[in-house]
């Protein structure tokens, strides 16, 4: 009897070891696929493609009111030094122009409304149908991927985003507007607070926390609003992760680049900081860059955005 019990225990231990080995193998495989999406899939493509369409899914069209006033923008040297010590030589961060976040200062912004979520495939399809504008290069034979209606539209240049915004009676946010909507007035580091938590957002660390969901997001991002914790003080979603976003501001005067804000599912946590900023050629398109729009308060007060949306925010 003792021999049988010992034999059973040995087999159970052996099985546990195999399960741990399988988990480790799946982790390594998933991590390799993630890295492949970052380093081997081109992140910037030339503009092109043909129209799209797809699922019958609800459109996400709400906007959030951002009141006028000052907020704390940018980062100071002490904050940046701490990030450099931890992440400065890691892939995706090495070469990042930390100095372009300085100085940390107070900036006044007028009242405006901002899209609660990033512009989705189904919303962009309406624009294409109404105007004949070329579809994103990531669409296939005039259709976005099945089941991706409420995923953020990707492979759109700054010019594409600008055209959509104009058609929708909106505009692209300035960098200042975007950052205020993301971090509020208390100077917080991330939209949700001062501590990074991969469970709250959709960045590279989040993918490793939830591998199955992360692998599904490769080249498409996640449906808007998936990360329930990635919400700004005003109630704006996905400003820390999922996909980066175009703004209407210029990055460096000597370069023809536009500021892109926010992190994405391939970025490490420093990019999820609201003060993070990159410069991208406005003609470029990418599988990690989308956008959202804003409206001036004066434009919106008498039209489609209801007072209830403003009061709730």
C-alpha positions, 0 to 999 in steps of 0.5 A: 500500500505504501509503495502505491501511495508513494508511486501515486505521489511521484506521478502527481509530482511528475505531472505538476512538473510537466504542467509547469514546463508547458506553462513556461513554454507557452509563456516563451512562445507568447513572448516571442510572438509579441516581440515579433509583432514589435520588431519584425512586423513593420510599424510604419507603412506607406499610405494605401488600401481599399475601402472596408466594412463588416460587422453589425455592432453598436457605434461608440459616439459619446464625448466627454466635457473637459472644463477650462482651466490650468493643469500640470503638463510635462515632467521634471528632471527627477521624474525622468531620471527615475524612469531612465534608471529602470527603462533607459536601455530597454527595447522601445525606450532606448533612444526616446527623447525624455528631454522633450517632456520638460519642463513640468509647467502649468498650462491653461486650456479652454473648455472642450469635448473629447471622444470618450473612446478612440475612433473605431473601425465601424465609425471610420467605415461611415466616413469612407462610405460617405466621402469615398476616402481611401480605406486603411491599408490594414483592411482587406478587400474593402472590409475590416477584420470580422469581429473588429467593428469596435476596435480602434481604426489603425493604419491611418495617417495624420492626414486621414485622421484630420479628414475624418475629424473634419467630416465629423464636424470635429478636429484633432486635439492639441497635445495640451488638450489631450494631456489634460483630458488624460491626467486631469489637474492633479499632475498624476502620472497615469490616467488612473493615478501615480502607480503603474498596474498592468491589470488596469491598461493595455501595454506590453506588460499587460499582454504578459499578464494576460497572454491569451487576450494579448495575442488576440490584440496583435495588429488590431489593438483591443476593442475600445474600453476593454481595459476598465481601469484605463480611465482618466479623471474625466472618464476618458478611456484608453489614454494610457494604452491600447493604441497611440494617438495622433494630435494636431501639434508639431513635435520639433519645429525643424522636423515635419512630425506630429506629436503622438500621445499615449502608449500601445499594446507593444509599449512598456509602461513609460509610454503609458504616462500622460506626459509621454510624447513621440514625433511621427511623420504625418504621412506614416501609418502604423498598426499601433497608432489611431486617434480620437477627436475633440470639439470646441465647447462653443461649437458643441454647446448648441448641437449634438452633445447633450448637456447630460454628458457634460454634467456627468463628467 
